[in-house]
């Protein structure tokens, strides 16, 4: 999880985050609880929509601000205490 917080904390560029996230998603996605897995998949959708080049970006793509917001939402989602059963 610290690697995923790095974008939110400004320690990784969006391009570096994209590379790190895809590695985490492919290799560690099954170690999260169901709630975290849902948040991880939502973040994957955002990472997939990220486009670094403004000249290629369209209205369905995310810029750096949108990607950082998605990463921040993921961090908040997985930091929440589990719902009581």
C-alpha positions in Angstrom: 0.0 0.0 0.0 2.8 2.5 0.6 3.5 2.4 -3.1 0.0 3.4 -3.9 0.2 6.3 -1.4 3.3 7.7 -3.2 1.3 9.5 -5.9 -1.0 11.1 -3.3 2.0 12.2 -1.3 3.8 13.5 -4.4 6.7 11.0 -4.3 5.9 9.5 -7.7 5.0 11.1 -11.0 1.8 9.9 -12.6 3.8 7.9 -15.2 5.7 6.2 -12.4 2.5 5.5 -10.5 0.9 4.0 -13.5 3.8 1.5 -13.9 3.9 0.7 -10.2 0.1 0.4 -9.9 -0.2 -2.1 -12.8 2.5 -4.2 -11.1 0.6 -4.1 -7.8 -2.7 -4.8 -9.5 -1.4 -7.9 -11.4 0.6 -9.3 -8.5 -1.1 -8.3 -5.3 -4.8 -7.9 -6.2 -5.8 -11.1 -4.5 -4.4 -10.2 -1.1 -7.0 -7.5 -0.4 -10.4 -8.0 1.3 -13.5 -7.7 -0.8 -14.1 -4.0 0.0 -10.4 -3.3 -0.8 -10.6 -5.3 -4.0 -13.5 -3.3 -5.2 -11.6 -0.1 -4.5 -8.6 -1.5 -6.3 -10.6 -2.3 -9.4 -12.1 1.2 -9.4 -8.5 2.6 -9.2 -7.5 0.3 -12.1 -10.2 1.9 -14.2 -8.8 5.3 -13.4 -5.2 4.2 -14.1 -6.4 2.8 -17.4 -8.1 6.1 -18.2 -5.0 8.1 -17.4 -3.3 9.8 -20.4 0.0 11.6 -19.8 0.0 13.5 -23.1 -2.4 16.4 -23.1 -2.4 16.5 -26.9 -3.8 12.9 -26.9 -6.2 13.3 -24.0 -9.9 13.4 -24.7 -12.9 13.9 -22.3 -12.9 10.3 -21.2 -9.3 10.4 -20.2 -7.9 11.4 -16.8 -5.1 14.0 -16.3 -2.6 14.1 -13.4 -5.1 15.7 -11.1 -7.8 13.1 -11.9 -5.4 10.3 -11.3 -4.2 11.7 -8.0 -7.9 12.1 -6.9 -8.6 8.5 -7.8 -5.5 7.3 -5.9 -6.6 9.4 -2.9 -10.1 7.9 -3.0 -8.5 4.4 -3.0 -6.3 5.3 0.0 -9.4 6.6 1.9 -11.5 3.6 0.9 -9.0 1.0 2.2 -8.1 3.0 5.3 -11.7 3.0 6.5 -12.5 0.5 9.2 -14.4 -2.6 8.0 -18.1 -2.5 8.2 -19.6 -4.5 11.1 -21.2 -7.8 10.1 
